[in-house]
Structure formats: structure tokens, C-alpha cells
Amino acid sequence: MRTYSMFHKPAKLLAAGGLLFAALLAGQTAFAQTIVGSRHDLTTTGTGSIKQTTTAEICVFCHTPHGASAVGPLWNKATSGGAFTYYASPTMDSTALVATGSTSAMCLSCHDGVSSVDNLINKPGSGGYTAGGALAGYTYTGGVTTLAGSGIRNIGADLSNDHPIGVAWCGGFTAGACRDADFKIAALNRKVGAVTTTGTTAATTGGALTDTYWIDVTAGGTASVRDKTDMILYTRAFAAPAGNFPSVECASCHEPHNPVNGTFLRTTNAASALCTACHSK
């Protein structure tokens, strides 16, 4: 019976091993593109200007497994205290309140320039719970706990010069039609139960809060499936016209856990690809 040493493996096995090693490296690269070490990492491993040394827990500044706020998924912060001024134009509804049913309230609980990143509902450890949130008392670099200054990251309470958020996609709907004709209606995906429809105008009549909507970018994801790299729209209730409509929020364009595109964009904006996913320009 003939045997081989590790230096005489058949070529096919060596090739397979090389492919496996390459796949593992690719997996490590993909795994590295996470919140860890990003600007949203507020521990010493983060790359932002605000970080602290009191706790090594990264997720706690946004999420908690117990006692969370209902404003978002296991949300661990008080909502923004800002009194906002909204973007307005002839083709854009600006009546939706960010703090009412809008996921953008989560982002603004840090990025409004008023709320402290140190305001937590449930600190790590026993006895750290405060209903409605309280300052954790952590020590931060330079003692700064709010996004102050003139940088774009400090969005502030004046949203009139920022991309609309907390508004119905398409600028809102009037008599079952888009307020802005430059939106790509054909690009809209809607999933009701297990059924996905594309290019549907059914969104203009309002659906259930359990309906999901998105603009399929596909890059890094699967066609006709709502992936994190797609432009995600959030179903919420609107008063005029009354109904549950797809809503544009901060997280429609940004994925807060993945800094691969620099500013946490869901997909690259090369050649304005992110903008033209929704807008016909």
C-alpha cells in the first residue's frame, strides 16, 4: 500500500486547501467590517473622538437585553430631547414627527447635539437600571459626551438642511399618487407575508405595519430579498393621508453596525449609486 507524506499530497487536495484558506481569509475580512473599532465603538478601541475607559462593553451604548425602550430594538437610551425643524418643499410632506414612530429618533438620541451619549437606561452590572434613562457617569476623552461643534455628525435640531427623515417615501402620497414624480416607483419592493411584489403602487394606499419595503440594490446581497445592503424603508403610521406607509429614516441609507463604506452607508455611493437607487436624476 502506497502512502504520501504531507509534501506529496495530490494537486487537487492542495488546490482545495488553498481555496479553503482563501475563503477563511475572506470571511475574516468580512467579519472585521463591524462596529468593533469603528466610530460607533465608544470604548478605547473606537476611532471616533468620543470614547471612554470605564466599560469595555461596546453594544451597551445603544442596546440592552433587559428593560429596553420601545422606541427601537432593545434600545438602551432615552429618545432625543430636541425640538426639530423639518425639511420642507412643494413635493415633500414635512408633517411627520421624528419622535413619533420614527426609527430616526434612535440616531438623533446622539446626533442631535443635545443628548448625551452617556444617557443609558440600563448600565452594565447590577443596579444600573433607570426607567427613562440616566447619565451613566462614565469618564470620556476630554470629558465630552455630546456631539457638539459644527461637524456634519452633529446634525442638530435644525433638520431643514438635511436629507428628509421621518417622512413617507416618495415625498408622501396625495390621492394615491407620489408627491414627487422623480421617485423610482418601479424600484420599490413590498413584502406582505411571504409574497414579494416589485414596482407596486399598493404602497400609496397604505398597508399593515407588518409590511416591509425596500429598494433592492443587490450589491453584496440577493436580488428580490431585503438585505442590509439594500435601501430599507420603515413602515410607520401617518395621519395625512391616514395609513401605514413606507418611511425614509436615517437607517434607510446608513447601517450603523458596518463602517465599510466610510460613513456607515448601506451601499457605496460611487457615481451617486445610493442616491439614484431612489431618485431618477
ChimeraX commands (.cxc) that place a marker at each C-alpha (Angstrom):
marker #1 position 0.00,0.00,0.00 radius 0.5
marker #1 position 1.43,3.34,-1.06 radius 0.5
marker #1 position 1.34,6.30,1.30 radius 0.5
marker #1 position 2.11,10.03,0.86 radius 0.5
marker #1 position 3.72,12.49,3.18 radius 0.5
marker #1 position 2.28,15.96,3.67 radius 0.5
marker #1 position 4.69,17.16,0.99 radius 0.5
marker #1 position 3.29,14.76,-1.64 radius 0.5
marker #1 position -0.45,15.40,-1.44 radius 0.5
marker #1 position -2.27,15.16,-4.76 radius 0.5
marker #1 position -2.63,18.52,-6.53 radius 0.5
marker #1 position -6.41,18.53,-6.17 radius 0.5
marker #1 position -6.18,18.38,-2.39 radius 0.5
marker #1 position -3.62,21.16,-2.32 radius 0.5
marker #1 position -5.84,23.30,-4.54 radius 0.5
marker #1 position -8.85,22.63,-2.31 radius 0.5
marker #1 position -6.83,23.59,0.73 radius 0.5
marker #1 position -5.78,26.83,-0.94 radius 0.5
marker #1 position -9.38,27.67,-1.76 radius 0.5
marker #1 position -10.44,26.94,1.83 radius 0.5
marker #1 position -7.67,29.18,3.17 radius 0.5
marker #1 position -8.72,31.98,0.81 radius 0.5
marker #1 position -12.33,31.57,1.91 radius 0.5
marker #1 position -11.31,31.80,5.56 radius 0.5
marker #1 position -9.37,34.97,4.87 radius 0.5
marker #1 position -12.36,36.43,3.04 radius 0.5
marker #1 position -14.56,35.50,5.98 radius 0.5
marker #1 position -12.17,37.22,8.39 radius 0.5
marker #1 position -12.17,40.34,6.22 radius 0.5
marker #1 position -15.96,40.42,6.13 radius 0.5
marker #1 position -16.17,39.82,9.89 radius 0.5
marker #1 position -13.75,42.69,10.53 radius 0.5
marker #1 position -16.23,45.14,9.00 radius 0.5
marker #1 position -18.25,45.55,12.17 radius 0.5
marker #1 position -18.99,48.15,14.81 radius 0.5
marker #1 position -15.88,46.99,16.72 radius 0.5
marker #1 position -13.16,49.57,16.22 radius 0.5
marker #1 position -15.46,51.93,14.32 radius 0.5
marker #1 position -16.61,55.45,15.29 radius 0.5
marker #1 position -19.68,53.84,16.89 radius 0.5
marker #1 position -17.38,51.93,19.23 radius 0.5
marker #1 position -17.21,54.25,22.25 radius 0.5
marker #1 position -14.60,52.18,24.09 radius 0.5
marker #1 position -10.85,52.72,23.72 radius 0.5
marker #1 position -10.87,50.51,20.59 radius 0.5
marker #1 position -13.00,53.04,18.71 radius 0.5
marker #1 position -11.71,55.50,16.12 radius 0.5
marker #1 position -14.03,58.38,16.98 radius 0.5
marker #1 position -13.24,61.44,19.10 radius 0.5
marker #1 position -15.66,60.38,21.87 radius 0.5
marker #1 position -14.64,57.27,23.82 radius 0.5
marker #1 position -14.18,56.16,27.39 radius 0.5
marker #1 position -12.36,53.65,29.56 radius 0.5
marker #1 position -14.98,52.83,32.20 radius 0.5
marker #1 position -16.53,49.85,30.42 radius 0.5
marker #1 position -15.28,47.61,27.64 radius 0.5
marker #1 position -18.82,46.86,26.53 radius 0.5
marker #1 position -19.48,48.24,23.05 radius 0.5
marker #1 position -23.15,47.45,22.48 radius 0.5
marker #1 position -24.41,48.94,25.76 radius 0.5
marker #1 position -24.41,52.50,24.39 radius 0.5
marker #1 position -27.31,51.59,22.12 radius 0.5
marker #1 position -28.77,48.25,23.23 radius 0.5
marker #1 position -29.68,46.32,26.36 radius 0.5
marker #1 position -31.06,42.77,26.74 radius 0.5
marker #1 position -33.43,43.84,29.54 radius 0.5
marker #1 position -35.62,46.84,30.32 radius 0.5
marker #1 position -35.27,48.39,26.87 radius 0.5
marker #1 position -37.18,51.36,25.49 radius 0.5
marker #1 position -39.95,50.59,23.00 radius 0.5
marker #1 position -38.61,53.19,20.55 radius 0.5
marker #1 position -36.33,50.63,18.89 radius 0.5
marker #1 position -34.88,47.12,19.06 radius 0.5
marker #1 position -33.70,46.63,22.66 radius 0.5
marker #1 position -32.93,50.37,22.72 radius 0.5
marker #1 position -30.91,51.50,25.74 radius 0.5
marker #1 position -31.17,55.28,25.51 radius 0.5
marker #1 position -33.70,58.00,26.15 radius 0.5
marker #1 position -35.09,59.49,22.94 radius 0.5
marker #1 position -33.84,62.83,21.70 radius 0.5
marker #1 position -34.92,65.92,23.59 radius 0.5
marker #1 position -34.56,68.19,20.57 radius 0.5
marker #1 position -37.36,70.38,19.18 radius 0.5
marker #1 position -36.81,69.78,15.48 radius 0.5
marker #1 position -37.27,71.96,12.40 radius 0.5
marker #1 position -38.06,69.79,9.38 radius 0.5
marker #1 position -37.08,69.81,5.72 radius 0.5
marker #1 position -39.88,71.18,3.55 radius 0.5
marker #1 position -40.53,71.55,-0.17 radius 0.5
marker #1 position -43.57,71.65,-2.50 radius 0.5
marker #1 position -43.19,67.90,-3.15 radius 0.5
marker #1 position -42.35,66.77,0.37 radius 0.5
marker #1 position -44.61,66.17,3.34 radius 0.5
marker #1 position -42.92,67.59,6.40 radius 0.5
marker #1 position -45.63,66.95,8.95 radius 0.5
marker #1 position -44.30,63.66,10.34 radius 0.5
marker #1 position -42.72,63.96,13.77 radius 0.5
marker #1 position -39.35,62.22,14.12 radius 0.5
marker #1 position -40.01,61.32,17.75 radius 0.5
marker #1 position -43.35,59.63,16.97 radius 0.5
marker #1 position -42.98,56.16,15.50 radius 0.5
marker #1 position -39.77,57.06,13.65 radius 0.5
marker #1 position -36.63,54.97,13.99 radius 0.5
marker #1 position -34.61,58.13,13.32 radius 0.5
marker #1 position -35.28,59.11,16.93 radius 0.5
marker #1 position -32.70,56.49,17.89 radius 0.5
marker #1 position -29.98,58.08,15.77 radius 0.5
marker #1 position -30.87,61.56,16.96 radius 0.5
marker #1 position -30.56,60.46,20.59 radius 0.5
marker #1 position -26.83,61.03,19.98 radius 0.5
marker #1 position -26.63,63.07,16.79 radius 0.5
marker #1 position -28.92,65.95,17.79 radius 0.5
marker #1 position -26.02,67.70,19.52 radius 0.5
marker #1 position -28.10,67.96,22.70 radius 0.5
marker #1 position -28.50,64.41,24.01 radius 0.5
marker #1 position -25.59,62.82,25.85 radius 0.5
marker #1 position -24.14,59.53,24.63 radius 0.5
marker #1 position -23.77,58.74,28.34 radius 0.5
marker #1 position -27.55,58.62,28.93 radius 0.5
marker #1 position -28.35,54.93,29.41 radius 0.5
marker #1 position -31.43,53.11,30.62 radius 0.5
marker #1 position -29.62,50.00,31.79 radius 0.5
marker #1 position -25.94,50.24,32.72 radius 0.5
marker #1 position -23.89,47.02,32.79 radius 0.5
marker #1 position -23.97,45.27,36.14 radius 0.5
marker #1 position -26.45,45.00,38.96 radius 0.5
marker #1 position -28.47,48.06,39.96 radius 0.5
marker #1 position -27.80,50.01,36.79 radius 0.5
marker #1 position -31.41,50.32,35.60 radius 0.5
marker #1 position -33.17,53.71,35.48 radius 0.5
marker #1 position -36.54,53.94,33.71 radius 0.5
marker #1 position -36.32,56.66,31.07 radius 0.5
marker #1 position -32.53,56.76,31.24 radius 0.5
marker #1 position -29.91,58.48,33.37 radius 0.5
marker #1 position -26.31,59.62,32.95 radius 0.5
marker #1 position -24.02,56.63,33.46 radius 0.5
marker #1 position -21.24,58.76,34.90 radius 0.5
marker #1 position -18.51,57.31,32.70 radius 0.5
marker #1 position -15.27,59.20,32.02 radius 0.5
marker #1 position -14.75,60.21,28.40 radius 0.5
marker #1 position -11.81,61.53,26.41 radius 0.5
marker #1 position -11.71,65.27,27.04 radius 0.5
marker #1 position -14.84,64.99,29.18 radius 0.5
marker #1 position -17.04,65.37,26.08 radius 0.5
marker #1 position -20.28,63.36,25.99 radius 0.5
marker #1 position -22.25,65.22,23.30 radius 0.5
marker #1 position -21.62,65.64,19.59 radius 0.5
marker #1 position -21.01,69.37,19.74 radius 0.5
marker #1 position -19.32,71.63,17.22 radius 0.5
marker #1 position -20.00,72.36,13.58 radius 0.5
marker #1 position -19.26,68.93,12.13 radius 0.5
marker #1 position -21.86,67.17,10.00 radius 0.5
marker #1 position -22.04,64.36,12.55 radius 0.5
marker #1 position -23.70,66.90,14.86 radius 0.5
marker #1 position -26.92,67.13,12.87 radius 0.5
marker #1 position -28.53,69.33,15.49 radius 0.5
marker #1 position -32.21,70.16,15.86 radius 0.5
marker #1 position -32.45,72.04,12.57 radius 0.5
marker #1 position -33.17,69.30,10.03 radius 0.5
marker #1 position -34.25,71.72,7.30 radius 0.5
marker #1 position -30.85,71.49,5.61 radius 0.5
marker #1 position -30.57,67.69,5.88 radius 0.5
marker #1 position -32.00,64.85,3.82 radius 0.5
marker #1 position -35.65,64.37,4.87 radius 0.5
marker #1 position -36.21,61.73,7.53 radius 0.5
marker #1 position -39.36,60.55,9.25 radius 0.5
marker #1 position -41.36,61.18,6.07 radius 0.5
marker #1 position -43.26,58.88,3.75 radius 0.5
marker #1 position -41.18,57.62,0.82 radius 0.5
marker #1 position -41.94,59.41,-2.43 radius 0.5
marker #1 position -42.32,62.68,-0.55 radius 0.5
marker #1 position -45.65,61.48,0.78 radius 0.5
marker #1 position -48.80,60.47,-1.06 radius 0.5
marker #1 position -51.70,62.58,-2.29 radius 0.5
marker #1 position -54.80,60.90,-3.75 radius 0.5
marker #1 position -52.86,57.65,-4.10 radius 0.5
marker #1 position -50.04,59.24,-6.08 radius 0.5
marker #1 position -46.44,60.15,-5.26 radius 0.5
marker #1 position -45.85,63.75,-4.24 radius 0.5
marker #1 position -42.56,63.70,-6.18 radius 0.5
marker #1 position -42.65,62.25,-9.69 radius 0.5
marker #1 position -38.87,61.77,-9.73 radius 0.5
marker #1 position -39.02,58.77,-7.41 radius 0.5
marker #1 position -38.42,55.33,-8.95 radius 0.5
marker #1 position -41.74,53.65,-8.22 radius 0.5
marker #1 position -40.67,50.61,-10.24 radius 0.5
marker #1 position -37.76,50.05,-7.84 radius 0.5
marker #1 position -39.95,49.72,-4.75 radius 0.5
marker #1 position -40.25,46.25,-3.25 radius 0.5
marker #1 position -43.03,45.32,-0.85 radius 0.5
marker #1 position -43.37,42.10,1.11 radius 0.5
marker #1 position -46.71,41.07,2.57 radius 0.5
marker #1 position -46.38,37.81,4.46 radius 0.5
marker #1 position -44.34,35.52,2.22 radius 0.5
marker #1 position -45.20,37.35,-1.02 radius 0.5
marker #1 position -42.90,39.99,-2.51 radius 0.5
marker #1 position -44.07,42.38,-5.22 radius 0.5
marker #1 position -41.88,44.78,-7.18 radius 0.5
marker #1 position -42.87,48.11,-8.65 radius 0.5
marker #1 position -46.13,48.03,-6.75 radius 0.5
marker #1 position -48.25,51.15,-6.30 radius 0.5
marker #1 position -50.06,49.44,-3.42 radius 0.5
marker #1 position -47.79,51.33,-1.03 radius 0.5
marker #1 position -49.64,54.53,-1.91 radius 0.5
marker #1 position -52.85,53.21,-0.37 radius 0.5
marker #1 position -51.27,52.21,2.90 radius 0.5
marker #1 position -50.63,48.74,4.25 radius 0.5
marker #1 position -50.11,46.89,7.52 radius 0.5
marker #1 position -47.34,47.80,9.95 radius 0.5
marker #1 position -46.01,44.29,9.39 radius 0.5
marker #1 position -45.41,45.01,5.67 radius 0.5
marker #1 position -41.76,45.50,4.71 radius 0.5
marker #1 position -40.45,47.77,1.95 radius 0.5
marker #1 position -37.05,48.29,0.35 radius 0.5
marker #1 position -35.17,49.43,-2.74 radius 0.5
marker #1 position -33.16,46.47,-3.99 radius 0.5
marker #1 position -29.53,47.47,-4.50 radius 0.5
marker #1 position -28.40,43.80,-4.75 radius 0.5
marker #1 position -24.65,44.56,-4.43 radius 0.5
marker #1 position -23.50,42.41,-1.52 radius 0.5
marker #1 position -26.98,40.90,-1.22 radius 0.5
marker #1 position -29.59,38.84,-3.05 radius 0.5
marker #1 position -31.99,40.19,-5.67 radius 0.5
marker #1 position -35.63,40.45,-4.52 radius 0.5
marker #1 position -34.59,39.83,-0.88 radius 0.5
marker #1 position -34.35,42.64,1.66 radius 0.5
marker #1 position -30.68,42.64,2.66 radius 0.5
marker #1 position -28.81,45.04,4.93 radius 0.5
marker #1 position -27.06,46.46,1.88 radius 0.5
marker #1 position -30.41,47.49,0.34 radius 0.5
marker #1 position -32.15,50.81,0.94 radius 0.5
marker #1 position -34.51,49.84,3.76 radius 0.5
marker #1 position -37.79,51.69,4.30 radius 0.5
marker #1 position -39.56,51.52,7.65 radius 0.5
marker #1 position -43.33,51.05,7.84 radius 0.5
marker #1 position -44.99,53.53,10.16 radius 0.5
marker #1 position -48.32,55.24,10.66 radius 0.5
marker #1 position -49.07,58.63,9.09 radius 0.5
marker #1 position -52.01,60.92,9.76 radius 0.5
marker #1 position -52.40,62.54,6.32 radius 0.5
marker #1 position -53.21,60.58,4.33 radius 0.5
marker #1 position -54.11,58.13,7.09 radius 0.5
marker #1 position -52.42,54.78,6.84 radius 0.5
marker #1 position -49.21,52.83,7.26 radius 0.5
marker #1 position -46.67,53.82,4.61 radius 0.5
marker #1 position -43.00,53.14,3.83 radius 0.5
marker #1 position -40.93,55.76,5.63 radius 0.5
marker #1 position -37.49,57.20,4.90 radius 0.5
marker #1 position -35.34,57.20,8.02 radius 0.5
marker #1 position -31.66,57.68,8.88 radius 0.5
marker #1 position -31.15,53.91,8.69 radius 0.5
marker #1 position -32.63,53.78,5.18 radius 0.5
marker #1 position -29.23,54.95,3.94 radius 0.5
marker #1 position -26.99,54.10,6.90 radius 0.5
marker #1 position -26.15,50.75,8.52 radius 0.5
marker #1 position -24.89,51.76,11.99 radius 0.5
marker #1 position -23.06,48.48,12.57 radius 0.5
marker #1 position -21.00,48.40,9.36 radius 0.5
marker #1 position -18.43,51.13,8.61 radius 0.5
marker #1 position -17.15,49.52,5.39 radius 0.5
marker #1 position -18.40,52.43,3.27 radius 0.5
marker #1 position -16.78,55.07,5.47 radius 0.5
marker #1 position -19.86,56.85,6.77 radius 0.5
marker #1 position -21.83,53.70,7.60 radius 0.5
marker #1 position -23.64,53.87,4.22 radius 0.5
marker #1 position -25.58,50.73,3.37 radius 0.5
marker #1 position -24.02,50.62,-0.08 radius 0.5
marker #1 position -21.34,52.53,-1.93 radius 0.5
marker #1 position -22.29,55.92,-3.32 radius 0.5
marker #1 position -19.81,55.69,-6.19 radius 0.5
marker #1 position -21.30,57.52,-9.18 radius 0.5
marker #1 position -24.14,58.53,-6.78 radius 0.5
marker #1 position -25.42,54.94,-6.82 radius 0.5
marker #1 position -27.05,55.33,-3.41 radius 0.5
marker #1 position -28.92,58.48,-4.45 radius 0.5
marker #1 position -30.08,57.15,-7.82 radius 0.5
marker #1 position -31.41,53.98,-6.21 radius 0.5
marker #1 position -34.47,56.02,-5.24 radius 0.5
marker #1 position -34.29,59.16,-7.36 radius 0.5
marker #1 position -34.49,59.50,-11.14 radius 0.5
marker #1 position -31.99,62.23,-11.90 radius 0.5
marker link #1:1,2 radius 0.2
marker link #1:2,3 radius 0.2
marker link #1:3,4 radius 0.2
marker link #1:4,5 radius 0.2
marker link #1:5,6 radius 0.2
marker link #1:6,7 radius 0.2
marker link #1:7,8 radius 0.2
marker link #1:8,9 radius 0.2
marker link #1:9,10 radius 0.2
marker link #1:10,11 radius 0.2
marker link #1:11,12 radius 0.2
marker link #1:12,13 radius 0.2
marker link #1:13,14 radius 0.2
marker link #1:14,15 radius 0.2
marker link #1:15,16 radius 0.2
marker link #1:16,17 radius 0.2
marker link #1:17,18 radius 0.2
marker link #1:18,19 radius 0.2
marker link #1:19,20 radius 0.2
marker link #1:20,21 radius 0.2
marker link #1:21,22 radius 0.2
marker link #1:22,23 radius 0.2
marker link #1:23,24 radius 0.2
marker link #1:24,25 radius 0.2
marker link #1:25,26 radius 0.2
marker link #1:26,27 radius 0.2
marker link #1:27,28 radius 0.2
marker link #1:28,29 radius 0.2
marker link #1:29,30 radius 0.2
marker link #1:30,31 radius 0.2
marker link #1:31,32 radius 0.2
marker link #1:32,33 radius 0.2
marker link #1:33,34 radius 0.2
marker link #1:34,35 radius 0.2
marker link #1:35,36 radius 0.2
marker link #1:36,37 radius 0.2
marker link #1:37,38 radius 0.2
marker link #1:38,39 radius 0.2
marker link #1:39,40 radius 0.2
marker link #1:40,41 radius 0.2
marker link #1:41,42 radius 0.2
marker link #1:42,43 radius 0.2
marker link #1:43,44 radius 0.2
marker link #1:44,45 radius 0.2
marker link #1:45,46 radius 0.2
marker link #1:46,47 radius 0.2
marker link #1:47,48 radius 0.2
marker link #1:48,49 radius 0.2
marker link #1:49,50 radius 0.2
marker link #1:50,51 radius 0.2
marker link #1:51,52 radius 0.2
marker link #1:52,53 radius 0.2
marker link #1:53,54 radius 0.2
marker link #1:54,55 radius 0.2
marker link #1:55,56 radius 0.2
marker link #1:56,57 radius 0.2
marker link #1:57,58 radius 0.2
marker link #1:58,59 radius 0.2
marker link #1:59,60 radius 0.2
marker link #1:60,61 radius 0.2
marker link #1:61,62 radius 0.2
marker link #1:62,63 radius 0.2
marker link #1:63,64 radius 0.2
marker link #1:64,65 radius 0.2
marker link #1:65,66 radius 0.2
marker link #1:66,67 radius 0.2
marker link #1:67,68 radius 0.2
marker link #1:68,69 radius 0.2
marker link #1:69,70 radius 0.2
marker link #1:70,71 radius 0.2
marker link #1:71,72 radius 0.2
marker link #1:72,73 radius 0.2
marker link #1:73,74 radius 0.2
marker link #1:74,75 radius 0.2
marker link #1:75,76 radius 0.2
marker link #1:76,77 radius 0.2
marker link #1:77,78 radius 0.2
marker link #1:78,79 radius 0.2
marker link #1:79,80 radius 0.2
marker link #1:80,81 radius 0.2
marker link #1:81,82 radius 0.2
marker link #1:82,83 radius 0.2
marker link #1:83,84 radius 0.2
marker link #1:84,85 radius 0.2
marker link #1:85,86 radius 0.2
marker link #1:86,87 radius 0.2
marker link #1:87,88 radius 0.2
marker link #1:88,89 radius 0.2
marker link #1:89,90 radius 0.2
marker link #1:90,91 radius 0.2
marker link #1:91,92 radius 0.2
marker link #1:92,93 radius 0.2
marker link #1:93,94 radius 0.2
marker link #1:94,95 radius 0.2
marker link #1:95,96 radius 0.2
marker link #1:96,97 radius 0.2
marker link #1:97,98 radius 0.2
marker link #1:98,99 radius 0.2
marker link #1:99,100 radius 0.2
marker link #1:100,101 radius 0.2
marker link #1:101,102 radius 0.2
marker link #1:102,103 radius 0.2
marker link #1:103,104 radius 0.2
marker link #1:104,105 radius 0.2
marker link #1:105,106 radius 0.2
marker link #1:106,107 radius 0.2
marker link #1:107,108 radius 0.2
marker link #1:108,109 radius 0.2
marker link #1:109,110 radius 0.2
marker link #1:110,111 radius 0.2
marker link #1:111,112 radius 0.2
marker link #1:112,113 radius 0.2
marker link #1:113,114 radius 0.2
marker link #1:114,115 radius 0.2
marker link #1:115,116 radius 0.2
marker link #1:116,117 radius 0.2
marker link #1:117,118 radius 0.2
marker link #1:118,119 radius 0.2
marker link #1:119,120 radius 0.2
marker link #1:120,121 radius 0.2
marker link #1:121,122 radius 0.2
marker link #1:122,123 radius 0.2
marker link #1:123,124 radius 0.2
marker link #1:124,125 radius 0.2
marker link #1:125,126 radius 0.2
marker link #1:126,127 radius 0.2
marker link #1:127,128 radius 0.2
marker link #1:128,129 radius 0.2
marker link #1:129,130 radius 0.2
marker link #1:130,131 radius 0.2
marker link #1:131,132 radius 0.2
marker link #1:132,133 radius 0.2
marker link #1:133,134 radius 0.2
marker link #1:134,135 radius 0.2
marker link #1:135,136 radius 0.2
marker link #1:136,137 radius 0.2
marker link #1:137,138 radius 0.2
marker link #1:138,139 radius 0.2
marker link #1:139,140 radius 0.2
marker link #1:140,141 radius 0.2
marker link #1:141,142 radius 0.2
marker link #1:142,143 radius 0.2
marker link #1:143,144 radius 0.2
marker link #1:144,145 radius 0.2
marker link #1:145,146 radius 0.2
marker link #1:146,147 radius 0.2
marker link #1:147,148 radius 0.2
marker link #1:148,149 radius 0.2
marker link #1:149,150 radius 0.2
marker link #1:150,151 radius 0.2
marker link #1:151,152 radius 0.2
marker link #1:152,153 radius 0.2
marker link #1:153,154 radius 0.2
marker link #1:154,155 radius 0.2
marker link #1:155,156 radius 0.2
marker link #1:156,157 radius 0.2
marker link #1:157,158 radius 0.2
marker link #1:158,159 radius 0.2
marker link #1:159,160 radius 0.2
marker link #1:160,161 radius 0.2
marker link #1:161,162 radius 0.2
marker link #1:162,163 radius 0.2
marker link #1:163,164 radius 0.2
marker link #1:164,165 radius 0.2
marker link #1:165,166 radius 0.2
marker link #1:166,167 radius 0.2
marker link #1:167,168 radius 0.2
marker link #1:168,169 radius 0.2
marker link #1:169,170 radius 0.2
marker link #1:170,171 radius 0.2
marker link #1:171,172 radius 0.2
marker link #1:172,173 radius 0.2
marker link #1:173,174 radius 0.2
marker link #1:174,175 radius 0.2
marker link #1:175,176 radius 0.2
marker link #1:176,177 radius 0.2
marker link #1:177,178 radius 0.2
marker link #1:178,179 radius 0.2
marker link #1:179,180 radius 0.2
marker link #1:180,181 radius 0.2
marker link #1:181,182 radius 0.2
marker link #1:182,183 radius 0.2
marker link #1:183,184 radius 0.2
marker link #1:184,185 radius 0.2
marker link #1:185,186 radius 0.2
marker link #1:186,187 radius 0.2
marker link #1:187,188 radius 0.2
marker link #1:188,189 radius 0.2
marker link #1:189,190 radius 0.2
marker link #1:190,191 radius 0.2
marker link #1:191,192 radius 0.2
marker link #1:192,193 radius 0.2
marker link #1:193,194 radius 0.2
marker link #1:194,195 radius 0.2
marker link #1:195,196 radius 0.2
marker link #1:196,197 radius 0.2
marker link #1:197,198 radius 0.2
marker link #1:198,199 radius 0.2
marker link #1:199,200 radius 0.2
marker link #1:200,201 radius 0.2
marker link #1:201,202 radius 0.2
marker link #1:202,203 radius 0.2
marker link #1:203,204 radius 0.2
marker link #1:204,205 radius 0.2
marker link #1:205,206 radius 0.2
marker link #1:206,207 radius 0.2
marker link #1:207,208 radius 0.2
marker link #1:208,209 radius 0.2
marker link #1:209,210 radius 0.2
marker link #1:210,211 radius 0.2
marker link #1:211,212 radius 0.2
marker link #1:212,213 radius 0.2
marker link #1:213,214 radius 0.2
marker link #1:214,215 radius 0.2
marker link #1:215,216 radius 0.2
marker link #1:216,217 radius 0.2
marker link #1:217,218 radius 0.2
marker link #1:218,219 radius 0.2
marker link #1:219,220 radius 0.2
marker link #1:220,221 radius 0.2
marker link #1:221,222 radius 0.2
marker link #1:222,223 radius 0.2
marker link #1:223,224 radius 0.2
marker link #1:224,225 radius 0.2
marker link #1:225,226 radius 0.2
marker link #1:226,227 radius 0.2
marker link #1:227,228 radius 0.2
marker link #1:228,229 radius 0.2
marker link #1:229,230 radius 0.2
marker link #1:230,231 radius 0.2
marker link #1:231,232 radius 0.2
marker link #1:232,233 radius 0.2
marker link #1:233,234 radius 0.2
marker link #1:234,235 radius 0.2
marker link #1:235,236 radius 0.2
marker link #1:236,237 radius 0.2
marker link #1:237,238 radius 0.2
marker link #1:238,239 radius 0.2
marker link #1:239,240 radius 0.2
marker link #1:240,241 radius 0.2
marker link #1:241,242 radius 0.2
marker link #1:242,243 radius 0.2
marker link #1:243,244 radius 0.2
marker link #1:244,245 radius 0.2
marker link #1:245,246 radius 0.2
marker link #1:246,247 radius 0.2
marker link #1:247,248 radius 0.2
marker link #1:248,249 radius 0.2
marker link #1:249,250 radius 0.2
marker link #1:250,251 radius 0.2
marker link #1:251,252 radius 0.2
marker link #1:252,253 radius 0.2
marker link #1:253,254 radius 0.2
marker link #1:254,255 radius 0.2
marker link #1:255,256 radius 0.2
marker link #1:256,257 radius 0.2
marker link #1:257,258 radius 0.2
marker link #1:258,259 radius 0.2
marker link #1:259,260 radius 0.2
marker link #1:260,261 radius 0.2
marker link #1:261,262 radius 0.2
marker link #1:262,263 radius 0.2
marker link #1:263,264 radius 0.2
marker link #1:264,265 radius 0.2
marker link #1:265,266 radius 0.2
marker link #1:266,267 radius 0.2
marker link #1:267,268 radius 0.2
marker link #1:268,269 radius 0.2
marker link #1:269,270 radius 0.2
marker link #1:270,271 radius 0.2
marker link #1:271,272 radius 0.2
marker link #1:272,273 radius 0.2
marker link #1:273,274 radius 0.2
marker link #1:274,275 radius 0.2
marker link #1:275,276 radius 0.2
marker link #1:276,277 radius 0.2
marker link #1:277,278 radius 0.2
marker link #1:278,279 radius 0.2
marker link #1:279,280 radius 0.2
marker link #1:280,281 radius 0.2
view
